[in-house]
């Protein structure tokens, strides 16, 4: 009998890429460290002049990889002078990983600062994950380098507090070096938000905000950055755009990548028009579906068959109103046609059926202060401010 043990996929990936990654990172770090004494000898004004020079070179077509050693050495010196914090070599390597569009996981505890970087590699948004504030310093390396192009950089965090804290704290070295730094907060006036997005580096939240009335009277839920992009798609003129017109998305550093790209990504961003005044229809539909019988329960206590009005497909998460159900609903409503385009009732009845059979109170949602609060099926947490779409949320409101 022979036993074979397989390594975890992430370990296999690390073994495959680590030698070339470490070699490349070490070469960059050597080049950055070689510039350290030169940067120390410069005055504050000379450091800012070097930032302007790097910006001119980047905007003239010089590849950012050629500017990376100077840019990183400059940011490290700025951080040392302003914050008293000097980047470790492993943080420089983390910054390189982010610049190249990878996910970088920074080690903490006893392994700090001897962390291994870039355990997982993806050609997507640069992202950082760590339980240490050391990652916040890592982020400004990639942010500074990519902001040299003049096209803007977003640092995406999970809530307003972190966006504001990071902009104020690690934004100091960036401002010291001549970069402009902005922060976008929930509920910020349009003119202030537009100005914030036009900074060299903008800190913005990706966390889902409670439903609120938008700037044009629309009902909105979703993340600040994502919603600003959606609203820009409806802007009647370029002057009303929140994001930059030519380069709305140039480069982003995503903090707490597992939360933003996995957990929060399960909930879609929603932008909708002003809600019409149809609460009465939802309540009437709730009364109608109470009289309709599903296939699974369409039998009397004596075993006799009773008329079936609809079927329940739990796998597809939907109820299907069959012919007998359509007729019964029309009779109960006193209508000739559920599908009448002038007075449609079919979507209201269908949503009421779905709410009755598939979205069970105290399991899929709770009622608090007379409002339906969705419960996350994975964590069991109440997700305040989130709503089901296409009228399902209203159909679940208590009658």
Buried (B, 14 or more C-beta within 10 A) or exposed (E): EEEEEEEEEEEEBBEEBBEEBBEEBEEBBEBBBEBBEEBEEBEEEEBBEBBEEBBEBBEEEEEBEEBBBBBBBBBBBBBBBBBEBEBBBBBBBBBBBBBBBBBBBBBBEEEBBEBBBBBBBEEEBBBBBBEBEBBBBBBBBBBBBBBBBEBBBBBBBBBBEBBBBBBEBBBBBBBBBBBBBBBBBBEBEEEEBBBBBBBBBBBBBBBBBEBEEBEEEBBBBBBBBBBBBBBBEEBEEEEBBBBBEEEBBBBBBBBBBEBBBEBBEEBEBBBBEEEEEEEEBBBBBBEBBEEBBBEEEBEEEEEEEEEBBBBBEEEEEBBEBEEBBBEBBBEBBEBEEBEEEEEBBBBBBBBBBBBBBBBEEEEBBEEEEEEBBBBBEEEEEEBEEBBBEEBBBBBBBEE
